[in-house]
Amino acid sequence: MRFKRFVVISSALFISSGCTLVAPIKPSSEYEARPEGSLPPSTRPTYNLSGYPAATREGYIDGCETAKKTRYGQKDEARYASDGQYQMGWNDGFDLCQIRNK
């Protein structure tokens, strides 16, 4: 009986101490300033857009992130005006992600 009580108390202490050993994770702010210019590939959000041209993929990511109002959102106005693939990707990404976030 005494051993059982020891095991129960030890287990309770072990379980409750686990919560205090880990530092809390700070939530990331979606409103952090976005670096100027294009983001390096390692920091860009990823989407499964295999089979599409690079300009369409980049436009989709920029449009979708703009619709979701994340720090990655941008619209490269010069490229949007001159590159039809980028423009199509941006429009599709913006429209589809805007619908999902409503």
Summary of the structure (lengths in Angstrom):
residues: 102
radius of gyration: 23.5
end to end distance: 58.3
largest distance: 80.5
contacts: 230
relative contact order: 0.13
helix: 56%
strand: 0%
